[in-house]
């Protein structure tokens, strides 16, 4: 059957849409009493939920095989229900009826994410309603064709997911290598002993104001040590009001939640060796006895981030890691031979990740083209 001949029905006719409901606050606990609570996107994992709290008075339960969809803020994010959970008000539970393939529905929802996001309403945060889900038209080919489409999409999806997992494995390998080399020894030195913190921008004061430099807002720095160097500005545009850094410096996001999420990187490949960026970065410049990779490894470690989180100053969403923390944080002095070896390992892993990222982009493009071929409706 050709796509144009597929029957279209309202989603609510073939899928039960169950809106989550918040349990009483008094029922929440961390002792695993009752059901694990999926309140919203914060409890989503890559594929299955990663709940943080429990409730003894669930108002809406999921069953295994349900599709869980965020309906607030990060509208359209999906997880599979792999057990019975309590569904909070930040999610909708989609449960297929007869003649609907769950995986076919999953991929259709994936393709419609931007549409659902566009339907969001609200002043504090965007949210969609049950009607936004039940009234949308859903393409319904015969069940056998749904399963064939889902199988093809599933193969493409598994390829991109496998490549993404490979990248995570390399990140874990790098972290494990750092811990193995530098996680021992007496922590009696201040981290500030090994780096200059927030170098003065007066270093570049005499340069031509029309000289182009790299510009890195917070969004251009990832949680995995990667940077987006696609934006340049002139020194005259950024000298005032932005943070200065240069080649081989380490950026550390000091504000919540960017700090807790792991944003930071060694900056390499800067235009003319100079960069400016968000004022919410601390800049650490390695002294001669250490390397930028070591400084980044320290600041990217779970230990460092956890302790830093407990030492942030401020309130609410404006908490920041103070400059004094780098003096207070103690480390063991690294051996020169370990520093050299770690730099080699980090460089090798970066090369391998670059190859995987190229393959991953191809896999993402393939998956996207298949979604478009099956579900794009045109104008």
Secondary structure, DSSP 8 states (H G I E B T S, - for coil): --GGG-EEEEHHHHEEEEE-----GGGEESS--SEEEE-SGGGB-SSBB---EEESS-SSB--TT-EEEE-BSSTT-EEE--S--EE-TTEEEEEE-TT--HHHHHHHHHHTHHHHHHT-B-SSS-B--HHHHHTSEEEE--HHHHHHHHHHHHHHHHHHHHHHHHHHHHHHHHHHHHHHHHS-S---EEGGGGEEES--GGGGTTS-TT-EEEEE-GGGB-TTS-B----EEEHHHHTTTSEEEETT-EEEE-BTTHHHHT-EEE--S-GGGEEEE-TTEEEEEE-TTS-HHHHHHHHHSHHHHHHHHHTEESSGGG-EE-TTHHHH-EE----HHHHHHHHHHHHHHHHHHHHHHHHHHHHHHHHHHHHHHHH----
